[in-house]
Amino acid sequence: MLVEFSSLPETSRVWIYQANRSFTEQEIEEISLKLNDFITHWTAHGSDLHSSYTIKYKRFIVIGLNQDLNKATGCSIDASVSFIQQLEQDYQVDLLDKMNVSYKQGEFVAYKSLIDFRQMAKDKAVGPNTIVFNNLVNNIAEFNDSWEVPAKESWHNRFIK
């Protein structure tokens, strides 16, 4: 069941899919319609999943699920991954590669391989105050507090000397 993202409790689980490029406005409209349809029909063992999504910075698809009502199962998680894989094919975009880093350069969101980000840190092109996106957050509370943070407050800190 599709609900407003802002209505999900802070304990709701989140999955963050980071695109290797920005989506166009038209793509965001199309993806939003597809997400609306997917989430409206997303179930676990026949029970509605109270869930929602948001698209941030034209680059991140964030799916939230209120697990206080119904938990995601292996089959429902598989269905969501299949949905994301279909988006990858439809829009020729990478959403599942976790070996990349997004960070802010001013208001621009940059995207680099982990190897390139590590080298940039070594070269001091990024530092402890560089705003990074910690896509490893687990719930909405962490998403709100720890998703978009200085590198020194994230797992990215291991690369900053």
C-alpha positions, 0 to 999 in steps of 0.5 A: 500500500502506497503511503506518503513517505513523510508518514512512515515511522522513523523505524521504517526500513529504507533501501537506497538505490544510487544512480550513476547519473542524474535522471531527467525530469521526464525520467523522474516522472516516468519512474515515479509512475512506475514506483507508484504502481509497484509499491501500490501492489507490493505485498508479502505473503498476500499482505499489503506492505505500507511503503513509499518512496522519494527521489532525492537529488535526481539521483537517489531512489529511496524506498521506505517500508513500515515493518511495524505493520508487515515485514518484507520477506525474501520474496517481496525483497526479490520483487523490489530488486527485480523492479530496480533491475528493470529500471536499470534496463529501461533507463540504461542506468546503474542502481545496484553497484555499491562500489561507488560513492556520491558526494557533494561539490557545492550543490552538485552531486558527484559520483565516483568509483570507490577507487577514484574516491580513495585516490581523491582523498589521498590527493586531498581533493575531498576531505573530512568535511566533504558531504557524502551520502551514506547509503548504508543507513537502515531506517528513516531515523538514520536516513534523516540524521546520517545519510547526508553527512560530512565524510568524517561522520561516515564509513567514508572516513576510513579513506580520509587521512 
